[in-house]
Amino acid sequence: MRWKGRTVLGLVLVSMVASSIFTMTLLRPSVSATSNAALTASTNKLSAPGTQGYPEEFQKLYEAFSAIKKEYIENVTTEQLVEGAIGGMVGSLQDPYSDYMDPKTAADFTSTLHSTFQGIGTEVTMQNGRVTIVSPFKGSPAEKAGLKPNDQIISVNGESLEGLDLHQAVTKIRGPKGTKAVLQIVRQGVAEPLTIVCVRDDIPIETVNSQIMEKNGVKVGVIALTQFSTETTKHFKDQLAELEKKGIGGLVIDVRGNPGGYLLAVKEIGEMLVPNNGMIVQIEYGNGGKQREEYRSKTEAAKPYPITVLINGGSASASEILAGAMRDSGNYKLVGEKSFGKGTVQSTMEMEDKSQLKLTIAKWLTPNGDWVHEKGIVPDFEVKQPAYFNATQLPADKDLARDMTGNDVKNLQLILTGLNLSPGRDDGYFDQKTEQMIKQFQTSKKLTVSGKVDAATRAALEDSLRETMRKPENDLQLQKALDVVSTK
């Protein structure tokens, strides 16, 4: 697929095996290391500025290179200095979505694009110098452990991430299946850093799931898109056709926690859903948006049933394109919480030595001309989930017991409330009523009835809460979306 001279490269897979947030990436021709690079690492030589038509400003770079090679106390290779210079130039852009990967990093990254990988399963970006969660994969160790969008990871297994770039930080978070990643998390609204333990696992890339739910006497199809990958369009088309065969009277498209992916995939899905050959997205290239491209739907008639789109703070990039297109061009309603806010497009260029340079080259706008970058999309119906959806892991290094105080006890009380075992307080004091609720829970689960939150009780509480959160009736955002498409 060619976008007027720009070929879609594919998915920049954002997980703990990759390097940054999902981007919509456009491929450009390889950059010649001999004709276009003043610094030629592969030949271990440096061409002086002015000898091959390079800018005079390169003289300063050449002088610094020469001084380091001549005067530095230790021996350094030309390759080391060239890699550092490129990384420094990209870093000076102060753009979390522009990036440089050396050949090894690029090879490791590429190997993860189309397969199951091992990790904790979350999307990350760099914000204000900190590794920041965009969205955990559904069903991943990160989601099960309670990581949330906009959580900031400050350390892994006791090692600080301060001063590391995203590649270096991700390397520390990655690891083989079965190993633990003990994360220190800064969360907005929480006074002290949280400790969250993720057990790394295989993360299968399954991007489309569907089911039928009944609401107000109407059969409603629900399609959840976890990311926009290579096979997403095909699976979406097939599963939508199956739902339609079963006579659905409404459709909910759930892109909550979907960090984006292929621009091509969201374009093709938009072509199936947006009526009246409406606009899907506008892309502006260059400073000032002097060159603009528009992509439109191939569908004339609207679907014979109402549609709504579910979004939240983990819906980013391509997810926001779909939400914006459905709202602006389809007049469909959005339900949930404000989206993440990523409105830029990246171009990935591969060097001769297989290193990769990814640069922000454009911004995208909704059909109505809104640039959602760092603002997000506000849904038509804002719905917050129950408070217990924000509960975190209980501490694994200590038991909780009577007369203890603090955030751990406060979190325990939140969990108990979610399990309909309200202790009657949420101030973080482990009183007699809290102890009674723990004993009641232990009895129901046939655990040792001690009133203390030991390891077995902690695991059972967390499993029970996850089960509660997975029940559709407790998902207030989903229930509102079902109401919107089933109420005439």
TAURLIN-V528920 format. One line per field, one symbol per residue. ss: DSSP state (2 for helix, 1 for strand, 0 for the rest). A space follows every 10 residues. Layout:
ss: ???
//
This chain:
ss: 0110011111 1000000000 0001111111 1000000011 2220110000 0000000222 2222222222 2000000222 2222222222 2000000011 1022222222 0000001110 0111111001 1111110000 2222200000 0111110011 0000022222 2220000001 1111110000 0001111110 1110000111 1111100111 1111100100 0222222222 2222200001 1111000000 1022222222 2220000011 1111100000 1111110000 0000011111 1000000222 2222222200 0011110000 0001111111 1000011111 1111100000 0000000000 1100002222 0000000001 0000102222 2222222200 0000000010 0222222222 2222000000 0010222222 2222222222 0222022222 22222200
//
